[in-house]
């Protein structure tokens, strides 16, 4: 999570986090749980830009994406597109079903389970894999992971396992809180109907309490359930500074040992001696130089900056851009 400028058709774009700070090397769990915009945009850039996300959002029923993916840019992953509350809420529901998407149906009464089964309505359309869906759900239900941004006793905390994500639009015009158990998905929007900004009301302070009270009311007379962990996922212990996994027993009191859920076929590299310097600080490469020497870095006691440039930094053409248009002065 480091300062990262992107060239766009309008010029340079330097995305910022909600609190205008950067956090250096972080796990995906920490970045997603604490809504780090910069990390989200860097990740989308690594996996192919806005086009694959644009296609995925359309698959899960978002019908308001009228512009081409390139016009939204990397900001699509932090919510720069217009959506409706019903479609956005229904787009979260496949995560609770381990990847199965179904269209919304408005019913006066609960459906007859036998009738629904006979019509095949419970099958749904596979979108993300069960493993990917469960990983996201697990992160969004981790109250400890989001405590850095929201605290441990926020409105997002419930007495049962429940995934939840908030969002706040520019100028506080909209805020959202959407989450789910295995059986119930709830979405809340808070804002002014004339589109005027609110006064500093964010997702956790505006929509969050309504979401919490709704979930509690829905589970007064029914037990909260959680998706069953699919095969292909394993629990491992990593060093949260490097992401590398410990192979053996971790010594008691190791402050950076963190339990993590991982794809069994995509295990991280093992912890190595060369990950650390003499004071047992984890070594990070020169990509972090600007952040490491900035006022945002309060992790000097746990991280050390490598002296040499990393070997994989190959030259890149950053200007001119492929889309650049140059006008020649006729004189």
C-alpha positions as CSV (number, residue, x, y, z in Angstrom):
1,X,0.0,0.0,0.0
2,X,2.3,2.7,-1.3
3,X,2.0,6.0,-3.3
4,X,1.2,4.8,-6.9
5,X,0.5,7.3,-9.7
6,X,-1.4,6.1,-12.8
7,X,-1.3,7.7,-16.2
8,X,-4.8,8.2,-17.6
9,X,-6.1,10.1,-20.6
10,X,-6.8,13.1,-18.4
11,X,-3.2,13.0,-16.9
12,X,-1.7,11.6,-13.8
13,X,-4.0,10.1,-11.1
14,X,-2.7,9.5,-7.6
15,X,-5.3,7.5,-5.7
16,X,-5.6,8.0,-1.9
17,X,-6.9,6.1,1.0
18,X,-9.8,7.3,3.1
19,X,-7.4,8.7,5.7
20,X,-4.9,10.0,3.1
21,X,-2.2,7.6,4.6
22,X,-0.2,4.7,3.2
23,X,0.6,1.5,5.1
24,X,3.4,-0.2,3.2
25,X,3.4,-4.0,3.0
26,X,0.1,-5.4,4.0
27,X,-1.8,-8.7,3.6
28,X,-4.8,-8.9,1.3
29,X,-6.9,-9.6,4.4
30,X,-5.8,-6.3,6.0
31,X,-6.2,-4.3,2.8
32,X,-9.7,-5.5,2.1
33,X,-11.0,-5.5,5.7
34,X,-9.8,-1.9,6.2
35,X,-10.9,-0.6,2.8
36,X,-7.5,0.5,1.5
37,X,-8.2,2.1,-1.9
38,X,-4.6,2.2,-3.1
39,X,-4.1,-1.6,-2.5
40,X,-7.4,-2.4,-4.3
41,X,-6.4,-0.3,-7.4
42,X,-2.9,-1.9,-7.4
43,X,-4.4,-5.3,-7.3
44,X,-6.9,-4.6,-10.1
45,X,-4.0,-3.3,-12.2
46,X,-2.0,-6.5,-11.7
47,X,-4.9,-8.8,-12.7
48,X,-5.7,-7.1,-16.0
49,X,-7.2,-3.6,-15.3
50,X,-10.9,-2.7,-15.2
51,X,-12.0,-5.0,-18.1
52,X,-12.2,-8.3,-16.2
53,X,-13.9,-6.6,-13.2
54,X,-16.4,-4.9,-15.5
55,X,-17.3,-8.2,-17.0
56,X,-17.7,-9.9,-13.6
57,X,-20.0,-7.1,-12.3
58,X,-22.2,-7.5,-15.3
59,X,-22.4,-11.3,-14.7
60,X,-23.6,-10.7,-11.2
61,X,-26.5,-8.4,-12.4
62,X,-25.1,-4.9,-12.3
63,X,-27.0,-3.3,-15.2
64,X,-25.9,0.3,-14.7
65,X,-22.4,0.0,-16.2
66,X,-23.3,1.8,-19.4
67,X,-19.8,3.0,-20.2
68,X,-16.8,0.9,-21.5
69,X,-14.5,-0.5,-18.8
70,X,-11.7,1.9,-19.8
71,X,-13.8,5.0,-19.0
72,X,-14.2,3.8,-15.4
73,X,-10.5,2.9,-15.1
74,X,-9.0,1.3,-12.0
75,X,-11.5,3.4,-9.9
76,X,-14.1,0.8,-10.7
77,X,-12.8,-1.4,-7.9
78,X,-13.4,1.3,-5.3
79,X,-16.9,2.2,-6.5
80,X,-16.8,5.0,-9.1
81,X,-19.7,3.5,-11.0
82,X,-23.4,4.1,-10.4
83,X,-25.3,1.2,-8.9
84,X,-28.7,0.5,-7.5
85,X,-29.2,-0.8,-3.9
86,X,-31.0,-3.9,-5.0
87,X,-28.5,-4.9,-7.7
88,X,-25.5,-4.3,-5.5
89,X,-27.0,-6.3,-2.6
90,X,-27.8,-9.2,-4.9
91,X,-24.2,-9.1,-6.3
92,X,-23.0,-9.9,-2.7
93,X,-25.4,-12.8,-2.3
94,X,-23.3,-15.2,-4.5
95,X,-20.5,-15.0,-2.0
96,X,-22.9,-16.4,0.7
97,X,-23.8,-19.2,-1.8
98,X,-20.2,-20.0,-2.5
99,X,-20.3,-18.6,-6.0
100,X,-23.9,-19.2,-7.2
101,X,-25.6,-16.1,-8.8
102,X,-29.4,-15.9,-9.0
103,X,-31.7,-13.1,-10.3
104,X,-33.8,-11.3,-7.7
105,X,-37.4,-12.2,-7.3
106,X,-39.9,-10.1,-5.3
107,X,-42.3,-12.3,-3.3
108,X,-45.3,-11.5,-1.2
109,X,-44.8,-14.7,0.8
110,X,-41.8,-17.1,1.3
111,X,-41.5,-19.5,-1.6
112,X,-42.5,-23.2,-1.4
113,X,-39.1,-25.0,-1.1
114,X,-40.5,-28.0,-3.1
115,X,-41.7,-25.8,-5.9
116,X,-38.4,-23.9,-6.1
117,X,-36.5,-27.1,-6.2
118,X,-38.7,-28.5,-8.9
119,X,-38.0,-25.5,-11.1
120,X,-34.3,-25.8,-10.5
121,X,-34.2,-22.3,-9.1
122,X,-31.8,-23.2,-6.3
123,X,-28.9,-24.1,-8.6
124,X,-27.9,-20.7,-9.7
125,X,-25.2,-19.7,-12.2
126,X,-21.6,-20.2,-11.0
127,X,-19.6,-16.9,-11.1
128,X,-16.6,-16.9,-8.7
129,X,-15.3,-20.3,-7.5
130,X,-16.4,-21.7,-4.2
131,X,-12.9,-21.2,-2.8
132,X,-12.7,-17.6,-3.9
133,X,-16.1,-16.8,-2.5
134,X,-15.3,-18.4,0.8
135,X,-12.0,-16.5,1.1
136,X,-13.7,-13.1,0.6
137,X,-16.5,-14.0,3.0
138,X,-14.0,-15.1,5.6
139,X,-12.1,-11.8,5.3
140,X,-15.2,-9.7,5.5
141,X,-16.3,-11.5,8.6
142,X,-13.0,-10.9,10.4
143,X,-13.6,-8.3,13.1
144,X,-10.0,-8.3,14.2
145,X,-8.8,-7.7,10.6
146,X,-10.8,-4.5,10.2
147,X,-10.2,-3.2,13.7
148,X,-7.4,-0.8,12.5
149,X,-9.9,1.3,10.5
150,X,-13.1,0.6,12.4
151,X,-12.2,-0.4,15.9
152,X,-13.1,-3.6,17.6
153,X,-16.5,-2.5,18.8
154,X,-17.9,-0.8,15.7
155,X,-21.5,-1.2,14.3
156,X,-20.1,-3.9,12.0
157,X,-19.5,-6.3,15.0
158,X,-22.3,-8.9,15.5
159,X,-22.6,-11.7,18.1
160,X,-22.5,-14.3,15.2
161,X,-20.3,-14.7,12.1
162,X,-21.4,-12.3,9.5
163,X,-19.5,-10.8,6.5
164,X,-19.9,-7.0,6.1
165,X,-18.5,-4.3,3.9
166,X,-19.0,-0.5,4.0
167,X,-18.5,2.2,1.4
168,X,-18.6,6.0,1.3
169,X,-18.8,8.0,-1.9
170,X,-17.1,11.3,-2.6
171,X,-18.4,14.3,-0.6
172,X,-20.4,12.0,1.6
173,X,-23.3,11.8,-0.8
174,X,-23.8,8.1,-0.4
175,X,-22.8,5.5,2.1
176,X,-23.4,1.8,2.1
177,X,-23.3,-1.2,4.3
178,X,-23.8,-4.7,2.8
179,X,-23.3,-8.1,4.4
180,X,-24.5,-11.6,4.7
181,X,-24.7,-14.9,6.7
182,X,-25.3,-18.1,4.7
183,X,-29.0,-17.6,4.4
184,X,-29.6,-13.8,4.5
185,X,-28.0,-10.9,2.6
186,X,-28.8,-7.3,3.7
187,X,-28.0,-4.1,2.0
188,X,-28.4,-0.6,3.4
189,X,-28.0,2.8,1.6
190,X,-28.0,6.1,3.4
191,X,-28.1,9.5,1.7
192,X,-30.3,12.5,0.8
193,X,-32.9,12.0,-1.9
194,X,-31.9,15.3,-3.5
195,X,-28.3,14.1,-3.8
196,X,-26.9,16.8,-1.4
197,X,-23.9,15.8,0.6
198,X,-24.2,14.6,4.2
199,X,-22.0,16.1,6.9
200,X,-19.2,13.6,7.5
201,X,-21.5,10.6,7.6
202,X,-19.6,7.4,6.5
203,X,-20.7,3.9,5.8
204,X,-19.8,2.7,9.3
205,X,-21.6,5.6,11.1
206,X,-24.6,6.0,8.8
207,X,-25.6,2.7,7.1
208,X,-23.6,0.5,9.6
209,X,-26.0,0.8,12.6
210,X,-29.1,0.2,10.4
211,X,-27.4,-2.9,9.0
212,X,-26.5,-4.2,12.5
213,X,-30.0,-3.7,13.9
214,X,-31.6,-5.4,10.8
215,X,-29.3,-8.4,11.1
216,X,-30.0,-8.7,14.8
217,X,-33.8,-8.5,14.2
218,X,-33.7,-11.1,11.4
219,X,-31.9,-13.5,13.7
220,X,-34.0,-13.1,16.8
221,X,-35.9,-16.3,16.1
222,X,-33.5,-18.1,13.7
223,X,-30.0,-19.3,14.2
224,X,-27.3,-17.6,12.2
225,X,-25.5,-20.0,9.8
226,X,-22.3,-19.7,7.9
227,X,-21.2,-21.3,4.6
228,X,-19.3,-24.6,4.8
229,X,-15.6,-24.2,4.0
230,X,-15.1,-25.9,0.6
231,X,-12.3,-28.3,-0.2
232,X,-9.1,-26.8,-1.6
233,X,-8.5,-24.4,1.3
234,X,-6.0,-24.8,4.1
235,X,-5.1,-22.9,7.2
236,X,-1.5,-21.8,7.4
237,X,0.6,-19.5,9.6
238,X,2.4,-16.6,7.8
239,X,4.7,-13.7,8.8
240,X,2.4,-10.8,8.2
241,X,5.3,-8.6,7.1
242,X,6.4,-10.8,4.1
243,X,3.4,-13.1,3.5
244,X,5.8,-16.1,3.7
245,X,4.6,-19.2,5.5
246,X,6.1,-20.9,8.5
247,X,6.8,-24.5,7.8
248,X,7.1,-25.8,11.4
249,X,5.9,-24.8,14.8
250,X,6.0,-21.1,15.5
251,X,7.7,-19.9,18.6
252,X,5.3,-18.6,21.3
253,X,5.2,-14.8,21.4
254,X,6.1,-14.4,17.7
255,X,4.4,-11.0,17.2
256,X,4.0,-11.2,13.4
257,X,2.8,-14.8,13.1
258,X,-0.7,-14.7,11.7
259,X,-3.1,-17.5,10.9
260,X,-4.4,-17.3,7.3
261,X,-6.6,-19.2,4.9
262,X,-5.1,-20.1,1.6
263,X,-5.6,-22.1,-1.6
264,X,-4.0,-25.5,-1.1
265,X,-2.6,-25.3,-4.7
266,X,-1.2,-21.8,-4.3
267,X,0.8,-21.8,-1.1
268,X,3.1,-18.8,-0.3
269,X,6.8,-19.2,-0.3
270,X,8.3,-20.5,3.0
271,X,10.0,-18.2,5.5
272,X,13.7,-17.9,4.7
273,X,16.7,-16.5,6.6
274,X,17.3,-13.9,3.9
275,X,13.9,-12.4,4.7
276,X,15.4,-10.8,7.7
277,X,18.4,-8.6,8.8
278,X,20.5,-8.8,11.9
279,X,17.9,-7.1,14.2
280,X,15.2,-9.6,12.9
281,X,13.4,-6.9,11.0
282,X,11.8,-8.1,7.7
283,X,13.6,-6.8,4.6
284,X,11.4,-5.0,2.0
285,X,12.7,-4.0,-1.4
286,X,13.3,-0.6,-3.0
287,X,9.7,-0.3,-4.3
288,X,8.9,0.8,-0.8
289,X,11.5,3.5,-0.7
290,X,9.2,6.5,-1.0
291,X,6.8,5.1,1.6
292,X,9.6,3.9,3.9
293,X,11.2,7.4,4.2
294,X,7.8,9.2,4.5
295,X,6.0,10.3,7.6
296,X,3.4,7.6,7.0
297,X,5.9,4.9,8.0
298,X,5.7,4.1,11.7
299,X,7.0,0.5,11.3
300,X,10.8,1.1,11.5
301,X,11.0,-1.3,14.4
302,X,9.7,-4.2,12.2
303,X,10.8,-3.4,8.7
304,X,14.2,-2.7,7.0
305,X,14.7,-1.4,3.5
306,X,17.0,-3.4,1.2
307,X,20.0,-1.5,0.0
308,X,20.2,-2.8,-3.5
309,X,17.6,-2.4,-6.3
310,X,15.5,-5.6,-6.9
311,X,16.6,-7.7,-9.9
312,X,13.1,-7.8,-11.4
313,X,12.7,-4.1,-12.1
314,X,12.9,-4.1,-15.9
315,X,12.7,-0.8,-17.8
316,X,9.2,0.3,-18.8
317,X,8.0,2.9,-21.3
318,X,5.7,5.2,-19.3
319,X,5.6,8.1,-21.8
320,X,4.2,8.5,-24.4
321,X,1.1,6.5,-23.5
322,X,-0.4,4.2,-26.2
323,X,-3.5,6.5,-26.2
324,X,-1.7,9.8,-26.3
325,X,-2.6,12.3,-29.0
326,X,-0.1,15.0,-30.0
327,X,-1.1,18.3,-31.7
328,X,1.6,19.9,-33.8
329,X,1.7,23.7,-33.8
330,X,1.1,24.7,-37.5
331,X,3.8,27.4,-37.1
